Amino acid sequence: MYRIIADEADFLLIDKAPGVHFHSQDGSAGVVAQAESDLGIKLYSVHRLDTLTSGLIILAKSSAAAAEFTELFSQHGVQKYYLALARGKPKKKQGKIAGDMAKSRRSQYKLLRTMENPAVTQFVSASVAEGLRAYLLRPLTGKTHQLRVALASLGTPILGDALYGGAPSDRGYLHAWQLEFQFRGQEYRFETKPSVGEEFTSEALSQLLENDWRAPSSLDWPGR
C-alpha cells in the first residue's frame, strides 16, 4: 500500500502505491488511515493523490505542522514534479496548459477556456518508445484531476486512465516523482522512482530520468 521514504520530526513522507485510495472508503482503510494504524500516531494530510496515482505524499505529525504545510502549498512553496506516460502524438510536445476546471459527466472534470481561477501545468515530453511518450509535469496549482485533464486536453490521456480515455494498461501511469520545499528553515528534496508498472521500467525512461530530467528545477520550463 505504501512505503516510508523519510521519517522526520515534524512530518512523514511516504510513497503511495498505485490503485490505493487516499481516504478510507468502501469499508477499507485509505493510505493515511493505514499509516496511522501501522505507526500508532495521528497524521494530518496536507495534499493528496488520486487513487490511480503513485508516489510522494507529505503527512504532517501535528496540527501546527499541518497548518504550516497548508500555507506553504497555498503560497506555491512546494515544487512538485510528476511523471506520466501516454500513447499517441500530443498537440504540442512542451508548453503550459491553463484554464478553469469544472465538473463534467461520470466523475470527470473538464478544462474550460476561461481563466478566472485556472489550473496551470507546465510540461515537457520525450519519446521513450514507438508511439509512447513520457511527460514531466510541473503543476503550479493543485486542482482535482488537474494533470489527468491536462494530458487529455492534449489528445493524449494518461496510459491506463480509463476515466479520461487512456489506453488500457496494467496501471494508471501517473507518478509523483519529486518534491522540493523549505520547511522550518531547512531545505528538503525527495525523489522516488515508480516501482510498479511495466512501462515505467524501460531503459529509455531510466536514461531520461538520469540525464535530461535529473534536476527538474533547473530545466528551462516553457510558458513561464
C-alpha positions as CSV (number, residue, x, y, z in Angstrom):
1,M,0.0,0.0,0.0
2,Y,2.9,2.4,0.8
3,R,6.5,2.6,1.9
4,I,8.1,5.2,4.1
5,I,10.6,7.4,2.3
6,A,11.5,9.7,5.2
7,D,10.5,9.9,8.9
8,E,11.2,13.5,10.0
9,A,10.5,15.1,13.4
10,D,7.5,17.1,12.0
11,F,6.4,15.0,9.0
12,L,6.4,11.7,7.3
13,L,7.0,11.2,3.6
14,I,5.5,8.1,2.0
15,D,5.4,6.5,-1.4
16,K,1.8,5.5,-2.2
17,A,1.2,2.5,-4.4
18,P,-1.0,2.9,-7.5
19,G,-4.6,1.9,-7.1
20,V,-4.7,2.7,-3.4
21,H,-7.3,5.1,-2.1
22,F,-6.0,8.2,-0.3
23,H,-9.0,8.4,2.1
24,S,-10.8,5.4,3.6
25,Q,-13.8,4.3,1.6
26,D,-15.9,1.2,0.7
27,G,-15.1,-0.2,4.2
28,S,-11.4,-0.3,3.6
29,A,-8.7,1.9,5.1
30,G,-7.1,4.5,2.9
31,V,-3.4,5.0,2.9
32,V,-3.5,7.7,5.6
33,A,-5.6,5.6,8.0
34,Q,-3.4,2.6,7.3
35,A,-0.2,4.5,8.1
36,E,-1.8,5.9,11.3
37,S,-2.7,2.3,12.3
38,D,0.7,0.9,11.4
39,L,2.6,3.6,13.2
40,G,0.2,4.3,16.1
41,I,0.3,8.1,15.6
42,K,-2.1,10.8,14.3
43,L,-1.2,12.0,10.9
44,Y,-2.5,15.1,9.1
45,S,-2.9,15.2,5.3
46,V,-1.8,18.5,3.6
47,H,-2.2,17.4,0.0
48,R,-3.5,14.3,-1.7
49,L,-3.0,11.9,-4.7
50,D,-5.8,10.3,-6.8
51,T,-6.3,6.6,-6.4
52,L,-4.6,5.7,-9.7
53,T,-1.6,8.0,-8.9
54,S,1.5,6.6,-7.1
55,G,4.3,8.5,-5.4
56,L,5.3,11.0,-2.8
57,I,2.9,12.3,-0.1
58,I,3.7,14.5,2.8
59,L,1.8,13.7,6.1
60,A,2.3,16.1,9.0
61,K,2.7,14.8,12.5
62,S,0.9,17.7,14.3
63,S,-1.8,20.2,13.6
64,A,0.7,23.0,13.8
65,A,3.0,21.4,11.2
66,A,-0.1,20.7,9.0
67,A,-1.1,24.4,9.2
68,E,2.5,25.4,8.1
69,F,2.5,23.0,5.2
70,T,-1.0,24.1,4.1
71,E,0.3,27.7,4.0
72,L,3.4,26.5,2.1
73,F,1.3,24.8,-0.5
74,S,-1.0,27.8,-0.8
75,Q,2.0,30.1,-1.4
76,H,3.4,27.7,-4.0
77,G,6.3,26.9,-1.8
78,V,6.3,23.2,-2.6
79,Q,7.7,22.3,-6.0
80,K,6.1,19.1,-7.3
81,Y,7.2,17.1,-10.3
82,Y,5.2,14.2,-11.8
83,L,5.9,11.6,-14.4
84,A,3.3,10.3,-16.8
85,L,3.2,8.1,-19.9
86,A,0.7,8.4,-22.7
87,R,0.3,6.9,-26.2
88,G,-0.2,9.0,-29.3
89,K,1.1,12.3,-30.6
90,P,0.3,15.3,-28.5
91,K,-1.0,18.6,-29.9
92,K,2.3,20.1,-28.6
93,K,5.4,18.4,-27.1
94,Q,6.0,21.0,-24.4
95,G,4.3,24.1,-23.0
96,K,1.8,25.3,-20.5
97,I,-1.8,24.2,-20.1
98,A,-4.0,26.6,-18.3
99,G,-7.8,27.1,-17.8
100,D,-10.6,26.9,-15.3
101,M,-11.8,23.4,-14.5
102,A,-15.4,22.3,-14.0
103,K,-17.1,19.1,-13.1
104,S,-18.3,17.1,-16.1
105,R,-20.0,13.7,-16.5
106,R,-19.1,10.4,-14.9
107,S,-16.9,12.0,-12.1
108,Q,-14.8,13.7,-14.8
109,Y,-13.6,17.2,-14.9
110,K,-13.1,19.3,-18.0
111,L,-10.8,22.2,-18.9
112,L,-12.5,25.5,-19.8
113,R,-11.3,28.4,-21.9
114,T,-11.9,30.9,-19.1
115,M,-9.2,31.9,-16.7
116,E,-10.9,33.1,-13.5
117,N,-9.2,30.6,-11.2
118,P,-7.2,28.5,-13.6
119,A,-5.4,25.2,-13.2
120,V,-1.9,25.7,-14.5
121,T,0.5,23.0,-15.6
122,Q,3.9,23.2,-17.3
123,F,5.2,20.2,-19.1
124,V,8.0,18.8,-21.3
125,S,7.9,15.4,-23.0
126,A,10.1,13.0,-24.9
127,S,9.6,9.8,-26.8
128,V,10.5,6.6,-25.0
129,A,9.2,4.0,-27.4
130,E,7.3,3.8,-30.7
131,G,4.0,5.7,-30.1
132,L,4.8,6.2,-26.4
133,R,5.8,9.5,-24.7
134,A,7.0,10.4,-21.2
135,Y,5.8,13.6,-19.7
136,L,7.5,15.6,-16.9
137,L,4.7,17.6,-15.4
138,R,5.0,20.6,-13.1
139,P,1.6,21.7,-11.6
140,L,1.6,25.3,-10.4
141,T,-1.8,24.8,-8.9
142,G,-3.5,21.8,-7.1
143,K,-6.9,21.2,-8.7
144,T,-8.6,17.8,-8.6
145,H,-7.7,15.7,-11.6
146,Q,-5.6,18.6,-12.9
147,L,-2.8,16.5,-14.6
148,R,-5.2,13.9,-15.9
149,V,-7.3,16.6,-17.6
150,A,-4.2,18.4,-18.8
151,L,-2.9,15.5,-20.7
152,A,-6.3,14.5,-22.0
153,S,-6.6,18.1,-23.4
154,L,-3.5,17.4,-25.5
155,G,-5.3,14.5,-27.0
156,T,-3.0,12.1,-25.2
157,P,-4.8,10.8,-22.0
158,I,-2.6,9.1,-19.4
159,L,-1.9,5.5,-20.2
160,G,-4.3,3.3,-18.1
161,D,-6.5,6.2,-17.1
162,A,-9.8,4.8,-18.2
163,L,-11.9,7.7,-16.9
164,Y,-10.3,10.1,-19.4
165,G,-9.9,7.7,-22.3
166,G,-6.4,6.4,-21.7
167,A,-5.4,3.1,-23.4
168,P,-5.9,0.1,-21.2
169,S,-2.8,-0.9,-19.2
170,D,-1.6,-2.6,-16.0
171,R,-1.8,0.7,-14.0
172,G,-2.6,4.4,-14.4
173,Y,0.8,5.8,-15.4
174,L,1.0,8.9,-13.3
175,H,3.6,9.2,-10.5
176,A,4.6,11.9,-8.1
177,W,8.3,11.7,-8.6
178,Q,10.0,14.6,-6.8
179,L,9.2,17.2,-4.1
180,E,11.3,20.2,-3.1
181,F,10.5,22.7,-0.3
182,Q,11.8,24.6,2.6
183,F,10.3,23.8,6.0
184,R,11.2,25.4,9.3
185,G,14.5,26.8,7.9
186,Q,15.6,23.6,6.2
187,E,15.7,22.7,2.6
188,Y,14.3,19.3,1.5
189,R,14.4,17.4,-1.7
190,F,12.8,14.0,-2.1
191,E,12.7,11.6,-5.0
192,T,11.2,8.2,-5.6
193,K,11.1,6.4,-8.9
194,P,8.0,4.4,-9.8
195,S,8.3,0.8,-8.7
196,V,5.1,-0.6,-10.2
197,G,4.2,-0.7,-13.9
198,E,5.9,-2.5,-16.8
199,E,6.1,0.6,-19.0
200,F,7.9,2.6,-16.2
201,T,10.8,0.1,-16.2
202,S,12.0,0.8,-19.7
203,E,15.7,1.6,-20.3
204,A,14.8,4.7,-22.4
205,L,12.8,6.2,-19.5
206,S,15.5,5.4,-17.0
207,Q,18.1,7.1,-19.2
208,L,15.8,10.1,-19.5
209,L,15.4,10.4,-15.7
210,E,19.1,10.0,-15.0
211,N,20.2,12.5,-17.7
212,D,17.9,15.1,-19.2
213,W,15.3,15.3,-16.4
214,R,17.6,14.6,-13.4
215,A,17.2,18.1,-11.9
216,P,13.7,19.3,-12.9
217,S,14.1,22.6,-11.1
218,S,17.0,23.6,-13.3
219,L,15.1,23.0,-16.6
220,D,14.1,25.9,-18.8
221,W,10.4,25.4,-18.2
222,P,8.1,26.6,-21.0
223,G,5.4,29.1,-20.6
224,R,6.8,30.9,-17.6
